Amino acid sequence: MKLSSKLIPVVLFLLLLSVAVQSTVSVKIYSRDEQLNSSNITVPRIYIQNTGTETVSNVSYNYYFTTENSEIPVLDNYYVPNGNAILVTDSGSLYHVRYTLTDALQPGQTIPNNSGNSIGLHYNSWNPWTKANDFSNNNSGTFAENQNIPVYLNNVKFYGNEPGNSGSSSGGDPSSPSPGVIKLQNFALYSLQGTYIRDQSVFDGGGAIGSNTTVEVNSQAAIWGNVISGGSVTLHSSSTIYGDVYANGIATRDAGATVNGNIYQNSSVGSLLFRHIISLQE
């Protein structure tokens, strides 16, 4: 039987999905003090290792230390290939050395090598240097993983701890169990009946995720983009949103959940739908 040609308007809902691939974005930092027993200088050797399956770029990391008695620290760059190191004043007696890699870090690669880079820190007076209160000094003469040297990807903390914020970190912190991270490429995720982001998921496309109803971001997930919900938003412990949160209802955060932007509750959020015209031919 033939059908006469006609146009039938069909209401379709917009569902933008990224392609999920099993891959991990993970790094580790190792350090030691080459002059552990010296009283007036500290010589940290540091290397960074890509322990994941993704190439990472725009990588930097910080080595934090504290001075005493208003002494002025001096940075000596001995060996810092594949990057540079500069001295930065934070506040009061807190300083850090900012290392910035000029090269991308390939999966399995170590930069600079297993011997690490090398700098010297001492006072211009060469007075005694107290190492016990240096946040990033692990007081080890041999290389050991050091989570007190935080790592940043695109200036966003991805691994490790900062002074005053020990124990809290973004999705790549190895102190959190991380059997694998779902990384979505070029993401834009929207659903009708609720968007559920599973534990340890990483969205790094820079767009938005959302739902006509509810959005739930589970533990240790990281989203580089905004969250938009026509209903409520729930952010579970240790989840991180590098953007804003918009909710037509209430946005709730568990302890340890972080939003780097603003949270807008009870705000007007439009529901998405797509009207598509299809033709049934004879």
ABEGO torsion letter per residue (X at the ends): XBBBBBBBBBBBBBBBBBBBBBBBBBBBBBBBBABAABAABBBBBBBBBBABABBBBGBBBBBBBBBBGGBBBBBBBABBBGEBBBBBBBBEABBBBBBBBABBBBBGBBOABAAEBBBBBBBAAGBBBBAAABAABAGBABBBBBAABBBBBGGBBABEBBBGABGBBBAABAABBBAEBBBBBGBBBBBAAEBBBBBGBBBAAGBBBBBABBBBBBBGBBBBEBBBBABBBBBBBGBBBBEBBBBABBBBBBBGBBBABBBBBGBBBBBBBBBBBBBBBX
